[in-house]
Amino acid sequence: MDKKRMRMFVTLAALAAIPLYGTYAAADEDRDGRRDDDNPVRRVKVLEGKYGFTTQQVCMRTLPNPPGVQQVDPATLKLAVPAEIVSMAGLGTMNFHANGTLDETEATANALEYNMINPGDTPLQGQLNPVCNGDWHIGRENRVTVNWNCVVSTPNPAVKIIAGPVNWEGFVSDGGRTIDLNLKGTLQTLTTEVNGVPVQAVNRLCEQRFVLRKVPD
């Protein structure tokens, strides 16, 4: 094959490859017609649907006192009574509604009490079932704030724990399918009720991460 025919063959081969490349490019595009490797971050304005979550926390928790006793100075967060360290892990589902509200009705958690280390102690407390209700708001850069209060059921049907306020901040990503939250340093109060009567209360300050992922209904 002479040089002229060789150049013509290369040119034709290059032209023939253009539709093939276009096919690959189309396969790389998402449903909005944008290439995956050049897809801008989308602004999320509404959270709606069911989200599965996992969470872990470590808390400073005061020892129980009668309801109404100031256990932590709300201005300085300085302890007024003895406290202990506890941790908790849990999972469940939470429903977000387009009107800015949310509710959690399916959740289980275990609590580990660090001071329960002597023979005969039971350091791991399980079968805790929080039911929470609150609200959410999305601001600029997909930054989200979430607030709720909870009622925690225990293995004893007569005993419930009223917990709050629980305040979060974080970011929404993946087109609204993922929510990643960190707990604010808000002073929380947990009041234990027996048959609806408050019998004791504790304050706590926690570090906690909460990761939610949208799941099918």
C-alpha positions as CSV (number, residue, x, y, z in Angstrom):
1,M,0.0,0.0,0.0
2,D,1.5,3.4,-1.1
3,K,1.7,6.4,1.3
4,K,-1.3,8.2,-0.3
5,R,-3.6,5.2,0.2
6,M,-2.2,4.7,3.7
7,R,-3.1,8.3,4.7
8,M,-6.6,7.9,3.2
9,F,-7.1,4.7,5.2
10,V,-6.1,6.4,8.5
11,T,-8.5,9.3,7.8
12,L,-11.4,7.0,7.1
13,A,-10.7,5.0,10.2
14,A,-10.7,8.1,12.3
15,L,-14.0,9.3,10.9
16,A,-15.5,5.9,11.4
17,A,-14.6,6.0,15.1
18,I,-16.6,9.2,15.8
19,P,-20.0,7.6,16.0
20,L,-18.6,4.9,18.2
21,Y,-17.1,7.5,20.6
22,G,-20.4,9.3,20.7
23,T,-22.1,6.0,21.7
24,Y,-19.7,5.7,24.7
25,A,-20.3,9.3,25.7
26,A,-24.0,8.9,25.7
27,A,-23.7,5.9,28.0
28,D,-21.7,8.0,30.4
29,E,-24.5,10.6,30.7
30,D,-26.9,10.5,33.6
31,R,-30.7,10.9,33.3
32,D,-30.3,14.7,33.1
33,G,-28.2,14.4,30.0
34,R,-25.0,15.4,31.8
35,R,-21.8,13.4,31.9
36,D,-21.1,11.7,35.2
37,D,-17.6,13.1,35.4
38,D,-18.9,16.7,34.9
39,N,-22.1,16.6,36.9
40,P,-22.5,19.7,39.1
41,V,-23.7,19.4,42.7
42,R,-27.4,19.9,42.8
43,R,-29.2,22.2,45.3
44,V,-31.5,20.2,47.5
45,K,-34.6,22.0,48.6
46,V,-36.9,19.3,50.0
47,L,-36.4,16.2,52.0
48,E,-39.2,13.6,51.7
49,G,-39.4,9.9,52.2
50,K,-38.0,7.2,54.5
51,Y,-34.4,7.2,55.5
52,G,-32.5,4.4,57.3
53,F,-29.9,5.5,59.8
54,T,-27.0,4.3,62.0
55,T,-25.6,6.4,64.8
56,Q,-23.1,6.3,67.6
57,Q,-22.6,8.7,70.5
58,V,-20.5,9.4,73.6
59,C,-22.0,11.4,76.4
60,M,-21.2,13.1,79.7
61,R,-24.3,12.3,81.8
62,T,-25.0,13.5,85.3
63,L,-26.0,11.0,88.0
64,P,-29.7,11.0,88.6
65,N,-31.3,13.7,90.7
66,P,-34.9,14.7,91.5
67,P,-36.6,16.6,88.6
68,G,-36.0,20.4,88.7
69,V,-32.5,20.2,90.3
70,Q,-29.9,22.2,88.2
71,Q,-27.2,19.8,87.4
72,V,-25.3,21.7,84.7
73,D,-25.0,25.5,84.4
74,P,-26.7,26.2,81.0
75,A,-24.6,29.3,80.4
76,T,-21.1,27.8,81.1
77,L,-21.9,24.0,80.8
78,K,-20.1,23.6,84.1
79,L,-21.1,20.6,86.2
80,A,-22.9,21.2,89.5
81,V,-23.2,17.5,90.4
82,P,-21.2,14.3,89.8
83,A,-21.4,12.7,86.3
84,E,-20.4,9.7,84.3
85,I,-19.5,8.7,80.7
86,V,-21.8,6.6,78.7
87,S,-22.0,5.7,75.0
88,M,-24.8,4.5,72.7
89,A,-25.2,2.9,69.3
90,G,-28.4,2.4,67.3
91,L,-30.2,2.1,64.0
92,G,-33.7,2.6,62.6
93,T,-35.7,4.6,60.1
94,M,-36.9,8.1,60.0
95,N,-39.6,9.7,57.8
96,F,-39.0,13.2,56.4
97,H,-42.0,15.2,55.2
98,A,-42.1,18.0,52.6
99,N,-43.7,20.3,55.1
100,G,-40.5,20.5,57.1
101,T,-41.4,17.9,59.8
102,L,-40.0,14.4,60.6
103,D,-40.8,11.5,62.8
104,E,-38.9,8.4,63.9
105,T,-40.9,5.4,64.8
106,E,-38.7,2.4,64.2
107,A,-35.4,2.5,66.1
108,T,-33.4,0.4,68.6
109,A,-30.4,1.4,70.7
110,N,-28.0,-0.1,73.2
111,A,-26.3,2.0,75.9
112,L,-22.9,1.2,77.5
113,E,-22.3,2.5,81.0
114,Y,-18.6,3.0,81.5
115,N,-18.7,3.0,85.3
116,M,-20.4,-0.5,85.5
117,I,-17.2,-2.5,85.5
118,N,-17.4,-4.5,88.8
119,P,-18.5,-8.2,89.1
120,G,-22.2,-8.5,89.0
121,D,-22.7,-5.2,87.0
122,T,-24.6,-5.2,83.7
123,P,-22.8,-2.5,81.7
124,L,-24.8,-2.9,78.4
125,Q,-28.4,-1.8,78.5
126,G,-30.4,-2.9,75.5
127,Q,-33.9,-2.8,74.1
128,L,-34.2,1.0,74.2
129,N,-36.8,2.2,71.6
130,P,-36.9,5.9,71.0
131,V,-39.8,7.6,69.2
132,C,-38.9,11.1,68.0
133,N,-40.6,14.0,66.3
134,G,-39.2,17.3,65.0
135,D,-38.4,19.5,62.1
136,W,-35.8,20.1,59.4
137,H,-34.5,23.1,57.4
138,I,-32.1,23.2,54.4
139,G,-30.1,26.4,53.8
140,R,-27.4,27.4,51.4
141,E,-24.8,24.9,50.2
142,N,-27.2,22.1,51.1
143,R,-26.5,22.7,54.8
144,V,-29.2,21.2,57.0
145,T,-30.4,21.7,60.6
146,V,-32.5,19.1,62.3
147,N,-34.2,19.3,65.7
148,W,-36.3,16.8,67.6
149,N,-37.4,15.5,71.0
150,C,-37.9,11.8,71.9
151,V,-39.8,9.4,74.2
152,V,-37.7,6.3,74.9
153,S,-39.4,3.1,75.8
154,T,-37.6,0.6,78.1
155,P,-37.9,-3.1,78.8
156,N,-40.3,-2.1,81.7
157,P,-43.5,-0.9,80.1
158,A,-44.2,1.4,83.0
159,V,-40.9,3.3,82.6
160,K,-40.3,5.9,79.9
161,I,-37.6,8.5,79.3
162,I,-38.4,11.9,77.9
163,A,-35.3,13.3,76.1
164,G,-34.5,16.6,74.5
165,P,-33.8,19.0,72.9
166,V,-31.7,17.1,70.3
167,N,-30.2,19.6,67.9
168,W,-28.2,18.7,64.8
169,E,-26.4,20.3,61.9
170,G,-24.8,18.8,58.8
171,F,-25.1,18.5,55.0
172,V,-27.4,16.8,52.5
173,S,-25.7,15.1,49.5
174,D,-26.2,12.6,46.7
175,G,-29.2,14.6,45.4
176,G,-31.0,14.4,48.8
177,R,-30.5,10.7,49.3
178,T,-27.8,11.0,52.0
179,I,-27.9,13.2,55.2
180,D,-24.8,13.4,57.4
181,L,-25.4,15.1,60.8
182,N,-23.3,16.0,63.8
183,L,-24.9,16.8,67.2
184,K,-24.7,20.4,68.4
185,G,-23.4,21.0,71.9
186,T,-26.9,21.5,73.3
187,L,-27.6,20.6,76.9
188,Q,-30.1,17.8,77.0
189,T,-32.4,16.7,79.8
190,L,-33.6,13.1,80.2
191,T,-36.5,12.7,82.6
192,T,-37.5,9.2,83.8
193,E,-41.2,8.7,84.3
194,V,-42.9,5.8,86.0
195,N,-46.5,5.4,85.0
196,G,-46.4,9.0,83.7
197,V,-45.0,10.5,86.9
198,P,-41.5,12.1,86.7
199,V,-39.2,10.5,89.3
200,Q,-35.7,11.5,88.3
201,A,-33.7,13.5,85.7
202,V,-30.2,13.7,84.3
203,N,-28.5,16.3,82.1
204,R,-26.1,15.2,79.3
205,L,-23.8,16.7,76.8
206,C,-23.0,14.4,73.8
207,E,-20.9,14.0,70.7
208,Q,-22.8,12.1,68.2
209,R,-22.9,11.4,64.4
210,F,-26.0,10.5,62.6
211,V,-25.9,9.2,59.0
212,L,-29.1,8.7,57.0
213,R,-29.6,7.0,53.7
214,K,-32.8,7.0,51.7
215,V,-34.4,3.6,51.4
216,P,-37.4,2.2,49.5
217,D,-40.8,2.7,51.2
